[in-house]
């Protein structure tokens, strides 16, 4: 139902009562075939005595008993109603036009279920419906000639290509002895105080994960400040050359 537009409440003002009826799937399909061609059947309401419940029966028009695709079975014509109470619910029926106009048709005053009368014709229809629903969705088929259609592979996503490139590059880097890596790191930090991980990978030629494991033992990762996202040595490992200050 559309969320826009005004709702026509004429049906509520007229206090129109409607029935909410559940019908079998095949019956609604037959009604759809008859759309725009007039009536689809007749409803008969009989009441036995003043206190008796009404007996309601729907009779489908004979021309709508023909089901497409099934020549041996016809749809049942007689459909008795099983009446139900609305209970404490408040139900309403709305309609919506192609112009997104919504109208209240009325309030539900009676609920019912339309069931076909049990007959040999109905049992054959149900059996065919069950057989149809149990058929596999895909069937093997013999081809008379080979399929000549060539399918080109879809271009790989740029992110996937970058990931594969990095993975391949990581695979080429063999882990060196830890002490050898430490020597290279200490030598690098004697020249500069701060390095990002990319530069350290280029210097040591080591896998990123392995290099970070070693850096956590000897270094500090700066997450903020001027040297954000860089590594530096812990104070106990620092041996920087102190520049001599000259008097001007």
Protein Blocks (a to p, Z undefined) as FASTA:
>chain_A
ZZedcddfklmmnopacddddddfklmmmmmmmgonapfbdcddddedjkbccddddddd
fklmpcghiakbccdfbdcdddddebjadcddddddfkopacdfbdcfbdcdddddddfk
lmmmmmmmmmmmmpcfbdcdddfbdcfbdcddddddfklmmmmmmmmmmmmpccddfklm
mmmmmmmmmmpmbdcfklmmmmnopafklmmmmmmmmmccdfedjkgoiacddfklgccd
cdddddZZ
